[in-house]
Amino acid sequence: MTSPHTSEMIALKDVRFSYADRSILKGVNLTIKKGEIVAIMGGSGGGKTTLLGLISGRLKPQSGSVIVDGLDVPKLNKSNLYGLRRKIGMLFQFGALFTDLSVFDNIAFPYREQTNLPEDIIRSLVLLKLEAVGLRGAKDLKPAELSGGMARRVALARAVALDPAVMLYDEPFTGLDPISVGIIGRLIKRLNRALGMTSVIVTHDLNETLRLVDRVVVLSDGKIHRDMAPEQIRTTDDPFIRQFADGLPDGPVPFHYPGPDYLSEILGR
């Protein structure tokens, strides 16, 4: 599929990352263009969320470069890194709302912390974001009074409060019912277009993801296994992708964790 997007927003070049002696990423090369919605998929523990941490500057690679909006993220000093992070929104897996604050105050929080806007302007902006996710009427509720889907929509409104250039989504569909999954998926696509953002989505929800993304990047064994258009996922005969897409318990990703011979171990030989 030919992308209409022309300029790079995110570029990872030969990125390697390890936790202690456990190698997670083994030379990842990935380019994401402005305005794209790209899904990062693959098995659990394969480095998907680690990629988000590298893009946001929360983690530093052992080698390679991570370029976001023209800036080499690992080389930024603290001040410049914070400046970049103001351009990055993050939707956490379970929303991470402040439980003691109302819906309104959750969304007002980034305005109050990061800007000097007067309260009347903040009020208008908060209501605008809540209207965009369909929850203006819930502004006075606390997070405990929200359903899972509503809480995720509030978290999304807060994540895009400062109109970020880049949005990072860590499992945005986890724990949601099918209706809420569809709502969040449509909001991600609509907000990406309306705000001109670039979005990176880590997810295992294949069906919803294929409806909203421009590309699917599949991680395996610490590297980019495939970078393909959504429609190719459904038709490929690639064994790893078929195992992942069809939920097969055994295949290129084995069911059994490596260990000694079972009979020898059970007999104590």
C-alpha positions in Angstrom: 0.0 0.0 0.0 1.4 3.4 -1.0 1.3 5.9 1.9 0.2 9.4 1.2 2.5 10.6 4.0 5.8 12.0 2.9 7.9 13.2 5.9 9.3 11.2 8.8 8.0 11.8 12.4 9.7 8.7 14.0 12.8 6.8 12.9 14.5 4.0 14.8 17.8 3.0 13.4 19.6 -0.3 14.4 18.1 0.1 17.9 19.3 -2.5 20.5 18.0 -2.7 24.0 18.4 -5.1 26.9 17.1 -5.5 30.4 20.3 -6.6 32.3 21.4 -9.7 30.3 18.1 -10.3 28.6 18.2 -8.9 25.0 14.8 -7.4 24.0 15.5 -5.5 20.8 18.2 -6.7 18.5 18.6 -4.1 15.8 15.2 -2.6 15.0 14.8 -0.3 12.0 11.5 1.4 11.7 10.3 4.6 10.1 6.8 6.2 10.8 5.7 9.1 8.7 3.7 12.1 9.8 0.0 11.4 10.0 0.3 7.6 10.0 -1.4 5.2 12.4 0.9 2.3 12.9 0.2 -0.8 15.0 3.0 -2.7 16.7 2.1 -6.3 17.2 3.8 -9.5 18.3 4.0 -12.0 21.2 4.1 -11.0 24.8 7.4 -9.9 26.1 8.6 -9.2 22.5 9.5 -5.5 23.1 6.4 -3.7 22.0 5.9 -1.5 25.1 9.7 -1.1 25.2 9.5 0.6 21.8 7.0 3.1 23.3 9.4 3.8 26.2 12.2 4.4 23.7 10.1 6.8 21.6 9.1 8.8 24.7 12.6 8.9 26.1 11.7 7.0 29.2 14.2 4.3 28.1 17.5 4.7 26.4 18.9 2.2 23.9 22.2 0.5 24.4 23.0 1.4 20.8 21.3 2.9 17.7 19.3 6.1 17.3 15.7 7.1 18.1 14.6 10.2 16.2 11.3 11.9 17.0 10.3 15.0 15.1 13.9 15.5 14.0 15.4 15.2 17.5 17.7 12.3 18.6 15.9 11.4 21.8 18.6 9.6 23.8 21.0 12.6 23.3 18.6 15.2 24.6 19.3 16.9 27.9 16.6 17.0 30.6 15.1 20.3 29.5 14.9 19.4 25.8 13.5 16.0 26.6 10.7 17.5 28.7 10.1 19.9 25.8 9.7 16.9 23.4 7.4 15.1 25.8 5.0 18.0 25.7 4.5 17.0 22.0 3.8 13.4 22.9 0.5 12.0 24.3 0.2 8.7 26.0 -2.8 6.5 26.6 -1.9 3.9 29.3 -3.3 0.4 29.3 -5.9 1.0 32.0 -6.2 4.8 31.6 -4.3 5.8 34.8 -6.8 8.5 35.8 -6.4 10.4 39.0 -9.0 8.7 41.2 -9.5 11.6 43.6 -10.2 14.1 40.7 -13.3 14.6 38.7 -13.5 13.9 35.0 -13.2 17.6 34.4 -10.2 18.0 36.7 -8.4 15.0 35.2 -8.5 16.7 31.7 -7.8 20.1 33.1 -4.6 18.7 34.8 -2.2 19.0 31.9 -3.5 22.5 31.1 -2.9 23.6 34.7 0.5 22.0 34.9 1.9 22.8 31.5 0.3 26.2 30.6 -0.5 29.6 32.1 -4.0 29.7 30.6 -6.7 31.3 32.6 -9.4 29.1 34.1 -12.1 30.3 31.7 -10.0 29.2 28.7 -9.2 25.9 30.4 -12.9 25.3 31.0 -13.7 25.8 27.3 -10.8 23.5 26.2 -11.8 20.7 28.7 -15.4 20.9 27.5 -14.2 20.8 23.9 -12.2 17.6 24.5 -15.0 16.0 26.4 -17.4 16.8 23.6 -15.0 15.1 21.2 -15.2 11.8 23.1 -18.9 12.1 23.9 -18.6 12.6 27.6 -19.2 16.3 28.3 -22.2 15.3 30.4 -19.9 13.2 32.7 -17.6 16.1 33.6 -18.5 16.1 37.3 -18.2 12.3 37.8 -15.3 10.6 39.6 -13.4 7.8 37.8 -14.9 5.2 40.2 -18.4 6.2 38.7 -17.3 5.5 35.1 -17.6 2.3 33.2 -14.4 0.8 31.7 -15.1 2.2 28.3 -16.0 5.7 29.6 -12.8 5.8 31.7 -10.7 4.9 28.7 -12.4 7.7 26.7 -11.7 10.2 29.5 -8.1 9.1 29.5 -8.0 9.6 25.7 -9.4 13.1 26.1 -6.7 13.9 28.7 -3.9 12.4 26.5 -4.8 14.7 23.6 -5.5 17.8 25.8 -2.3 19.6 24.6 -2.8 18.5 20.9 0.3 16.3 20.7 2.2 15.7 17.5 2.6 12.0 18.5 0.2 9.7 20.3 1.4 6.5 21.9 -1.2 3.9 22.8 -0.4 0.9 25.1 -3.0 -1.7 24.7 -5.9 0.8 24.4 -8.6 -2.0 23.9 -7.7 -4.2 26.9 -10.6 -5.1 29.1 -13.2 -3.4 27.1 -16.5 -4.8 25.7 -16.9 -5.0 21.9 -19.0 -1.7 21.8 -16.3 0.2 23.8 -13.6 -1.3 21.6 -15.3 0.0 18.5 -15.8 3.5 20.0 -12.2 3.8 21.1 -11.0 2.6 17.7 -13.1 5.2 15.9 -12.0 8.0 18.3 -8.3 7.1 17.7 -8.8 7.4 13.9 -10.9 10.5 14.1 -8.7 12.4 16.5 -5.6 11.4 14.5 -7.0 13.0 11.4 -8.5 16.0 13.1 -5.4 16.9 15.1 -2.8 15.8 12.4 -1.1 13.4 14.8 1.1 10.4 14.3 -0.1 7.4 16.3 1.7 4.3 17.4 -0.5 1.6 18.9 0.7 -1.5 20.8 -2.1 -4.0 20.8 -3.2 -7.6 20.6 -6.7 -6.8 19.3 -6.3 -7.8 15.7 -9.8 -7.2 14.4 -10.2 -3.6 15.6 -6.6 -2.7 14.7 -6.9 -3.8 11.1 -9.8 -1.5 10.7 -8.0 1.7 11.7 -4.3 1.5 11.0 -2.2 2.3 7.9 0.5 -0.3 8.6 1.1 -3.3 10.9 4.6 -3.8 12.2 5.1 -7.3 13.6 8.0 -7.9 16.1 9.6 -11.3 16.6 12.8 -12.3 18.3 13.7 -8.7 18.9 13.5 -7.6 15.2 10.9 -6.4 12.7 9.5 -9.6 11.3 7.1 -8.0 8.9 6.0 -4.4 8.0 2.8 -4.7 6.0 -0.6 -3.3 5.0 -3.5 -4.4 7.2 -5.2 -6.4 4.4 -2.0 -8.5 4.0 -2.3 -9.8 7.5 -5.6 -11.6 6.6 -4.1 -13.3 3.5 -0.4 -14.0 4.4 0.8 -17.6 4.8 3.7 -16.5 7.1 3.7 -19.1 9.9 4.4 -16.7 12.7 1.7 -14.2 11.7 -0.8 -17.0 11.1 -0.1 -18.4 14.6 -0.5 -14.9 16.0 -3.6 -14.0 14.0 -5.3 -17.3 14.5 -4.4 -17.7 18.2 -2.7 -21.1 17.7 -1.1 -22.4 20.9 2.0 -23.9 19.2 4.0 -23.0 16.1 7.1 -20.7 15.6 6.4 -19.5 19.1 6.5 -22.8 21.1 4.0 -23.7 23.8 6.7 -25.1 26.0 9.4 -22.8 27.5 12.8 -24.3 26.9 13.8 -26.9 29.5 15.5 -30.2 30.0 14.1 -33.5 28.8 10.8 -34.0 30.7 11.2 -37.8 31.3 14.8 -37.3 32.5 13.7 -34.5 34.9 10.7 -36.4 36.3 12.9 -39.4 37.0 15.6 -37.3 38.5 18.3 -38.5 36.0 
